Amino acid sequence: MATNALARELRSQGRPIIDLSAGEPDFDTPAHISAAAIAAIHNGLTRYTALEGSAELKAAIIGKFRRENGLEYAPDQVIASSGAKQSCFNLALAVLNPGDEAIIPAPYWVSYPDMVRLADAQPVIVAATIEDGFRITPRALQAAVTERTRLLFLNSPGNPTGATYSRAQWQALGAVLEQYPHIIIGADDIYEHIYWGREPYVSFAAACPSLMDRTVTINGVSKCYAMTGWRIGYAAGPRPVVAAMKKLQGQSTSNPCSISQAASIAALDGDQDCVRRMAQAFRERHDYIVAALDAIPGLRCIPADGAFYAFPDASEAIRRRGLADDTALCELLLREAEVAVVPGSAFGAQGYFRLSYACGIDTLREAVARLHRVLA
């Protein structure tokens, strides 16, 4: 957000900034989803709903989990919130006490560690390198667990890397977690449908059914339906944890927007061709940008299986230019190449940067040409 603000400031000065910092689809919300919201307004669905979401939305969420993930939940195991971000935040506050620890694989989405700190707990960062495909290993997970560990955040496909775990990789991590019944798993699946891996997508709870009673699966409509501004996320998991999340939400925001709930029902229950079309466009952009970045001197970029981010290793470019760190590199790229990207250190990965390819291919080609001019 800070990078985005600086890019806007420079653009207001007349600079032709290409902003690749925001994690937001560039597509419009599909028409049938918007139409459902308009109908909800005309039908007077503008009042409070149940604080955890309407019965109709929860039924749509339950149907989605059953149909797409092979997971079965009862209504009292489901909560809808004002974005998947609130679902993650509710989970952290529901299960963490002062002095507890939460394991967070890095590179990580920027908000996980601060959510843990806001719960007066301690984030424990487990680093995964580009050589690991940005996936943590069972050995690294095992080494990070202590008697104070209460929560593990998992994100697949991941932000900022697009890295995805296979069924076998989930099961290997699950074998470690079987030994520690005091750990709750928060499985963030928000990029589930922006996926093109060789194997069918699998959620952690589906891969490790014996851990389902300790897994909270988090998802939402923002990314796959181009509904970032509608602010609907949801979570499903063990009753005691979900009940605690509901208590927290009841004293913070209460229900998510009723109009957005109606739109989300249309998204989850409606035709999914729009999702497939957007995912295909993201894959085409991915195939271009990964190869193009990898060809720039000083950058190393590996393919991903999903999301809409490239996360190149820029350590050689930083060394060649005599820069202090990845933040200095991103400032250089913004001011000289007029391309806004986000330093990898924000995601717990010094020496990298994140680039969003949620934009047209022509914009990406121009951005790559500018980056090449500055870094070559």
C-alpha positions in Angstrom: 0.0 0.0 0.0 2.9 2.4 0.7 4.4 1.6 -2.6 1.1 2.2 -4.3 0.7 5.5 -2.6 4.2 6.7 -3.7 3.3 5.5 -7.3 0.1 7.6 -7.2 2.1 10.6 -5.9 4.6 10.4 -8.8 1.8 9.8 -11.3 0.1 13.0 -10.0 3.3 14.8 -10.9 2.9 13.7 -14.5 5.2 10.7 -14.4 4.1 7.7 -16.5 4.2 5.2 -13.6 3.4 1.5 -14.3 2.0 0.3 -11.0 2.6 -3.5 -10.5 2.4 -3.3 -6.7 -1.2 -4.0 -6.0 -2.6 -7.5 -5.5 -5.9 -6.9 -7.3 -7.4 -8.4 -10.4 -7.8 -6.0 -13.3 -11.1 -7.6 -14.5 -14.5 -6.2 -13.7 -16.8 -8.1 -11.4 -18.8 -10.5 -13.7 -22.2 -9.1 -14.7 -24.4 -11.8 -13.1 -22.8 -11.1 -9.7 -23.3 -7.3 -10.0 -26.9 -7.9 -11.1 -27.5 -10.0 -8.0 -26.3 -7.1 -5.8 -28.6 -4.6 -7.7 -31.5 -6.9 -7.2 -30.8 -7.2 -3.5 -30.9 -3.4 -3.2 -34.2 -3.2 -5.0 -35.6 -6.0 -2.9 -34.7 -4.2 0.3 -31.9 -6.6 1.5 -30.2 -3.7 3.2 -30.6 -4.6 6.9 -28.4 -6.5 9.4 -28.0 -10.2 8.8 -26.8 -12.8 11.3 -23.4 -11.6 12.4 -21.7 -14.6 10.8 -23.5 -14.1 7.5 -26.9 -15.0 6.2 -28.2 -18.5 6.2 -28.3 -18.4 2.4 -24.7 -17.3 2.1 -23.6 -20.0 4.6 -25.4 -22.6 2.6 -23.6 -21.4 -0.6 -20.3 -21.7 1.3 -21.1 -25.1 2.5 -22.0 -26.2 -1.0 -18.8 -24.8 -2.4 -16.7 -26.7 0.1 -18.6 -29.9 -0.6 -18.5 -29.6 -4.3 -15.0 -28.3 -4.9 -13.0 -29.5 -1.9 -14.8 -32.6 -0.7 -15.2 -31.1 2.7 -18.3 -31.3 4.8 -19.4 -28.6 7.3 -22.4 -27.8 9.3 -23.8 -24.2 9.4 -22.4 -23.6 12.9 -18.9 -24.4 11.6 -19.0 -21.5 9.0 -18.5 -17.8 9.3 -18.5 -15.0 6.7 -16.5 -11.9 7.3 -15.6 -8.6 5.7 -12.9 -10.2 3.6 -10.6 -13.2 4.1 -8.3 -10.8 5.9 -10.8 -10.4 8.7 -11.2 -14.2 8.8 -7.4 -14.6 9.3 -7.4 -11.8 11.9 -10.4 -13.4 13.8 -8.6 -16.7 13.8 -5.4 -15.2 15.2 -7.2 -13.4 18.0 -9.4 -16.5 18.7 -6.6 -19.0 19.4 -3.6 -16.9 20.5 -2.8 -15.7 24.0 0.1 -13.6 25.2 3.3 -15.6 25.1 2.0 -18.0 22.4 3.7 -18.6 19.1 2.4 -18.9 15.6 4.5 -20.4 12.8 4.5 -18.5 9.5 6.3 -19.8 6.4 8.2 -17.1 4.5 7.9 -15.6 2.0 4.6 -14.7 3.7 1.6 -12.4 3.1 2.6 -9.2 4.9 -0.3 -9.2 7.4 0.2 -12.6 9.0 3.0 -11.6 11.4 1.3 -8.4 12.6 -2.0 -10.2 13.2 0.0 -12.5 15.5 1.6 -9.5 17.2 -1.8 -7.9 17.7 -2.8 -11.0 19.6 0.2 -10.4 21.9 1.8 -13.6 20.5 5.1 -14.1 18.7 5.5 -14.9 15.0 8.0 -17.7 14.3 9.2 -17.3 10.7 10.2 -20.5 8.8 12.1 -19.5 5.7 11.7 -21.3 2.3 14.1 -20.4 -0.4 13.8 -20.2 -4.2 15.7 -23.5 -4.2 12.8 -25.1 -2.2 10.3 -23.7 -4.6 9.2 -21.4 -1.8 7.7 -24.3 0.2 8.7 -25.2 3.7 10.0 -28.7 4.4 8.7 -31.0 7.1 12.1 -30.9 8.8 11.9 -27.1 9.0 8.4 -27.2 10.3 9.4 -29.7 13.0 12.3 -27.6 14.1 10.1 -24.6 14.6 7.5 -26.2 16.8 7.7 -25.6 20.6 5.3 -26.2 23.5 4.1 -22.6 23.0 3.1 -23.1 19.3 -0.6 -22.6 18.9 -1.2 -21.7 15.3 0.3 -22.4 11.8 -0.6 -20.2 8.8 -0.5 -21.9 5.4 -1.1 -20.2 2.1 -1.4 -22.1 -1.2 -1.2 -20.8 -3.9 0.9 -18.3 -1.9 1.2 -14.6 -1.9 3.9 -13.3 -2.9 5.3 -16.4 -4.7 2.4 -18.3 -6.3 4.0 -21.5 -4.8 1.5 -24.3 -4.3 1.7 -27.5 -2.2 0.7 -30.8 -3.7 -1.3 -33.5 -1.9 1.9 -35.4 -1.0 3.6 -32.2 0.3 0.6 -31.4 2.4 0.6 -34.9 3.8 4.3 -34.7 4.7 3.6 -31.6 6.7 0.5 -33.2 8.2 2.6 -36.1 9.5 4.6 -33.6 11.5 1.5 -31.8 12.8 -0.1 -35.2 13.9 2.5 -35.2 16.7 1.3 -31.8 18.1 -2.4 -31.7 18.9 -2.1 -28.3 20.4 -1.6 -26.6 17.0 -4.4 -25.1 15.0 -3.8 -24.9 11.2 -5.1 -21.8 9.4 -5.2 -22.8 5.7 -5.6 -19.7 3.5 -6.9 -20.8 0.1 -7.8 -17.3 -1.2 -6.0 -18.0 -4.6 -7.5 -21.5 -5.0 -9.0 -20.9 -8.4 -6.1 -19.0 -9.9 -4.2 -22.2 -10.3 -2.7 -24.2 -13.2 -0.6 -26.9 -11.5 -0.2 -30.3 -13.0 -2.1 -32.0 -10.2 -5.7 -31.1 -9.2 -5.8 -28.4 -6.6 -6.2 -29.8 -3.0 -6.9 -28.0 0.2 -4.9 -28.9 3.3 -8.0 -30.3 5.1 -8.8 -32.5 2.1 -5.3 -33.8 1.9 -5.0 -34.4 5.7 -8.6 -35.4 6.8 -7.3 -36.6 10.2 -6.4 -33.0 10.9 -9.7 -31.5 9.8 -10.8 -31.1 13.5 -7.8 -28.7 13.9 -7.9 -26.9 10.5 -9.7 -23.7 9.8 -10.0 -23.3 6.0 -10.1 -19.7 4.8 -11.3 -18.4 1.4 -13.2 -15.6 -0.2 -14.6 -14.1 -3.4 -12.1 -11.2 -3.8 -9.5 -12.8 -6.1 -11.2 -15.4 -8.2 -14.3 -13.4 -8.9 -12.6 -10.0 -9.2 -14.6 -8.7 -6.1 -11.9 -7.1 -4.0 -14.0 -4.1 -3.1 -17.0 -6.2 -2.1 -15.2 -7.5 1.0 -16.5 -11.0 1.6 -14.3 -13.7 3.0 -15.3 -16.9 4.8 -13.9 -19.6 7.0 -14.9 -23.1 8.1 -13.5 -25.2 10.9 -13.9 -26.8 14.3 -16.9 -25.5 16.2 -15.1 -24.1 19.3 -12.7 -22.1 17.1 -15.5 -20.8 14.8 -17.6 -19.9 17.8 -14.8 -17.8 19.2 -14.3 -16.1 15.9 -18.0 -15.2 15.9 -17.7 -13.7 19.3 -14.9 -11.5 18.2 -16.7 -10.4 15.0 -19.8 -9.7 17.1 -17.9 -7.1 19.0 -16.0 -5.6 16.1 -17.9 -5.4 12.8 -20.9 -7.7 13.2 -22.1 -9.0 9.8 -20.4 -8.3 6.5 -22.3 -6.1 4.0 -25.7 -7.6 3.2 -25.5 -6.5 -0.5 -22.1 -8.1 -0.9 -23.4 -11.3 0.7 -26.1 -11.4 -2.0 -23.5 -10.9 -4.7 -21.3 -13.6 -3.2 -24.2 -16.2 -3.2 -24.5 -15.5 -7.0 -20.7 -15.9 -7.3 -20.5 -19.2 -5.4 -23.6 -20.8 -6.8 -23.5 -19.4 -10.4 -21.7 -20.2 -13.6 -18.0 -20.6 -13.0 -16.9 -20.0 -16.6 -15.9 -16.4 -15.6 -13.4 -17.8 -13.1 -11.8 -20.1 -15.6 -11.5 -17.4 -18.2 -9.7 -15.1 -15.7 -7.5 -17.9 -14.5 -6.5 -18.6 -18.1 -5.6 -15.0 -18.7 -3.5 -15.0 -15.6 -1.7 -18.1 -16.7 -0.8 -16.5 -20.1 0.6 -13.5 -18.3 2.5 -15.7 -15.9 4.1 -17.6 -18.8 5.3 -14.3 -20.4 6.4 -12.5 -17.3 8.4 -15.3 -15.7 10.5 -15.9 -18.8 10.9 -12.1 -19.4 12.1 -11.4 -15.9 14.4 -14.4 -15.8 16.1 -13.0 -18.9 16.9 -9.6 -17.3 20.5 -9.5 -16.0 20.7 -9.8 -12.2 17.2 -11.4 -11.8 16.3 -15.0 -11.3 12.6 -15.9 -11.6 11.0 -19.4 -11.4 7.6 -20.5 -12.5 4.6 -20.6 -10.2 1.5 -22.7 -10.1 -1.0 -20.0 -9.3 -1.9 -16.5 -8.0 -0.9 -13.5 -10.0 2.6 -12.6 -8.7 6.1 -13.0 -9.9 8.8 -13.0 -7.1 12.2 -12.8 -8.7 15.5 -13.1 -6.7 17.2 -9.7 -7.3 20.2 -10.2 -5.1 22.6 -10.1 -8.0 21.0 -7.0 -9.4 21.3 -5.3 -6.0 25.0 -6.3 -5.8 25.8 -5.1 -9.3 24.2 -1.7 -8.7 25.9 -1.3 -5.2 22.6 -0.9 -3.5 22.0 -1.4 0.2 19.0 -3.8 -0.1 15.8 -4.7 -2.0 14.0 -1.5 -0.7 16.7 0.6 -2.4 16.3 -1.4 -5.5 12.5 -0.9 -5.6 13.0 2.8 -5.1 15.5 2.9 -8.0 13.0 1.0 -10.2 10.2 3.4 -9.3 12.2 6.6 -9.9 14.3 5.5 -12.9 12.3 2.8 -14.6 9.0 4.3 -13.5 7.7 0.8 -12.5 6.3 0.2 -9.0 7.1 -3.1 -7.4 7.2 -4.2 -3.7 10.4 -5.1 -1.8 10.7 -8.8 -0.9 11.7 -7.8 2.7 8.0 -6.8 3.3 7.2 -10.5 2.8 10.1 -11.8 4.9 12.4 -12.4 1.9 15.3 -10.0 1.7 16.8 -9.6 -1.8 13.6 -10.2 -3.8 10.7 -8.1 -5.1 7.1 -8.8 -5.9 5.5 -7.9 -9.1 1.8 -8.3 -9.8 0.8 -9.3 -13.3 -2.9 -8.4 -12.8 -2.8 -6.1 -15.7 -2.8 -6.3 -19.5 0.0 -8.0 -21.5 0.9 -4.8 -23.3 1.5 -3.1 -19.9 3.7 -6.0 -18.8 5.8 -5.8 -22.0 6.4 -2.1 -21.4 7.2 -2.7 -17.8 9.8 -5.4 -18.7 11.4 -3.1 -21.3 11.8 -0.4 -18.7 13.2 -2.8 -16.1 15.6 -4.1 -18.7 16.9 -0.6 -19.6 17.7 0.1 -15.9 19.1 -3.2 -14.9 20.9 -4.4 -18.0 
